[in-house]
Amino acid sequence: MRRIITNVGIAVFGMLIGLFTACDDEGKRPEFPFSSDIFHSVAGKQVAFTALTHGAVSWEWDFGDGNNSNEQNPVHVYEEGGYYVASLTAKDASGEVITKEIKLAVELTPYALLTGDHTVEGYNGKTWKLSSAHSTSGDYLADADVAITPVKGVPVPLPTGIFDLEFGMGDIYKDEYTFHNNGSYRIDVKEDGGVLGGLVFQFALDGGAGIINANGAAYGLCIATYTPEENATFTYVEEEDLVVPSVYGAGGAVTFQEVSTLDFSGDSFIGFRDFQRKIILNWITDTKMQLTMFMAASPDHAPMNTHALVLSFDAVR
């Protein structure tokens, strides 16, 4: 009997040891390595940053616009919309450092939409082409008056692919126009070496010698040879009053109030080459924009404008 009791006692003692040992193991918290990541949310120009860190004792934020913070979870308001790269450098008690980066698109301005994300690796500007989907975008031919009134007798909107299907001038849909964030600008005229331009302008320029396609002559249009300017630049103005020489204006000019404009150095242009190089940016998204360009179609009144081309462009890359 004593041996049985002794054996039972040993068994109970062993169970108690196992129980206390298990409780002790459960009480230990696992040790996670030092880690860091970033969470953020954007509302207009305000960005809330959250440091998802374990083991960090300090945080250094660089918001990518020249401003910094040592808070763990800062909120930052950018003065201007655009593309930014923000970074977090976290440090633990031993001095080990982890740096993480995120790319931000903050309330993109027309300039940012025009020139693209300059923070991406291999950035080489943003390229646009004249869109053939005229009917979708509401493109049309207009008088150069202050209301940009559609020309009577011309379809509104223009039929899709009209320059190719009706005039045999489809090469103009291939030409590329590239805008860079630093203000530089590039034109690629592709295989034919020609661009869409005004017929009157071309005769004034070289007597018509450069014309390679005059199928659009009835509308004052042609394709003529063009050598792109090296080191060309462009200027974007978000809002200004644009004065344009026009046969419809008192004193030979009309004023378009509070419009966004694009202007170009030398003899550079976009889409349509004529006397008037400064044009109106009607609207822009990440993939499409519409411009108003001016044309002097009357040799008796040149260089005053008689018409306007309201045409859209597609982002290529």
MARLO-986342 format. One line per 10 residues: number of its first residue (from 1); for each residue x negated, y, z negated of C-alpha. Coordinates in steps of 0.25 Angstrom, whole numbers. Layout:
REM residues N
NUM) X,Y,Z  ...
REM end
This chain:
REM residues 317
1) 0,0,0  -11,10,-4  -18,7,10  -5,10,17  -3,23,9  -18,27,12  -16,25,27  -3,33,27  -11,44,20  -22,44,30
11) -12,45,42  -4,56,36  -17,64,33  -21,62,47  -8,67,52  -10,80,44  -24,82,49  -19,81,63  -7,90,60  -16,101,54
21) -26,99,66  -15,101,76  -9,113,69  -23,119,69  -25,117,84  -12,123,87  -16,135,79  -28,138,88  -25,148,100  -31,145,113
31) -42,154,118  -40,160,131  -51,166,140  -52,181,142  -43,185,154  -38,197,161  -27,200,172  -19,212,176  -4,214,176  2,227,182
41) 15,234,186  17,246,195  28,256,194  25,268,204  11,273,201  12,267,187  5,254,184  6,246,171  -6,237,169  -7,225,160
51) -20,218,156  -17,203,155  -29,200,147  -33,190,136  -45,193,127  -48,207,132  -52,218,123  -53,229,133  -46,233,146  -51,243,156
61) -42,247,168  -46,253,181  -33,258,188  -40,260,201  -37,275,202  -49,280,193  -41,278,180  -44,268,169  -38,263,156  -42,254,144
71) -28,250,140  -24,236,141  -11,238,148  -11,252,154  -1,260,163  -7,268,174  -1,278,183  -8,280,197  -8,294,202  -7,290,217
81) -1,278,223  -9,268,230  -18,255,230  -26,253,217  -35,242,211  -34,242,196  -43,234,187  -43,229,172  -56,226,165  -54,218,153
91) -65,214,142  -64,204,131  -71,205,117  -84,198,123  -85,208,134  -81,199,145  -74,207,156  -63,204,166  -59,213,177  -46,212,185
101) -40,220,197  -26,223,203  -22,230,215  -11,240,214  -2,247,224  4,259,217  15,267,223  9,267,237  8,280,244  9,282,259
111) -6,283,260  -8,270,253  2,263,262  -4,269,274  -19,265,271  -16,252,263  -22,246,251  -37,251,251  -40,242,238  -39,229,246
121) -52,222,250  -56,225,264  -47,237,265  -48,243,279  -36,253,279  -21,250,283  -18,248,298  -5,252,305  1,250,318  12,256,326
131) 25,248,323  33,242,335  45,240,325  50,254,328  65,251,327  63,245,313  55,258,308  64,268,314  53,274,324  58,284,334
141) 53,295,344  57,309,339  57,323,342  46,331,335  56,339,327  56,341,312  67,330,311  59,320,320  72,318,328  73,306,337
151) 71,308,352  85,307,359  86,295,369  75,287,362  79,275,353  79,277,338  72,269,333  62,266,344  64,251,348  54,241,343
161) 41,240,351  45,251,360  31,256,364  28,242,369  41,237,375  45,250,381  32,257,384  22,245,385  14,253,375  13,241,365
171) -2,243,362  1,255,353  7,245,343  -7,239,341  -15,251,337  -19,252,323  -20,263,313  -28,261,300  -27,270,288  -38,269,277
181) -36,274,262  -48,283,264  -42,291,275  -49,284,287  -41,280,299  -43,270,311  -35,268,324  -37,255,332  -31,256,346  -32,242,349
191) -34,236,363  -28,247,372  -36,258,366  -24,267,367  -14,273,357  0,279,358  0,294,361  7,305,367  7,307,382  6,322,381
201) -5,321,371  -13,311,380  -13,320,392  -17,332,384  -29,324,378  -35,318,391  -25,320,402  -19,307,400  -32,299,403  -31,291,391
211) -17,286,393  -16,271,395  -1,269,394  9,279,397  22,270,397  27,279,386  26,292,394  41,294,394  40,296,379  27,304,379
221) 19,292,375  7,285,380  -5,276,376  -18,282,377  -33,278,374  -38,282,360  -51,281,353  -49,281,338  -56,291,330  -68,286,321
231) -67,289,307  -53,294,308  -45,298,296  -31,301,292  -24,310,282  -11,307,275  -2,318,268  9,313,260  18,326,262  16,338,270
241) 23,347,280  19,343,294  19,353,305  20,347,319  19,355,332  33,352,339  41,357,350  53,356,340  48,366,329  49,381,328
251) 36,386,332  31,373,338  30,365,325  39,357,315  36,354,301  39,341,294  40,343,279  34,335,268  30,323,277  19,313,276
261) 8,314,286  -4,307,293  -15,315,300  -27,310,307  -41,314,310  -46,318,324  -38,311,335  -33,300,326  -18,297,324  -8,285,321
271) 1,279,331  3,290,341  -8,300,346  -3,314,350  -6,329,347  0,328,333  -9,319,324  -2,322,310  10,313,309  21,310,298
281) 21,298,290  36,295,288  35,283,279  26,271,276  26,258,269  16,247,267  19,241,280  25,252,289  25,267,291  32,277,300
291) 25,289,306  30,302,314  20,305,325  22,317,335  21,318,350  19,330,360  27,324,372  28,337,380  16,342,387  22,356,387
301) 22,357,372  10,349,368  5,348,358  18,351,351  25,338,348  38,334,354  41,321,348  38,312,336  36,297,336  41,290,323
311) 34,277,323  31,266,312  18,259,310  16,245,303  5,242,294  -5,231,300  -15,229,288
REM end
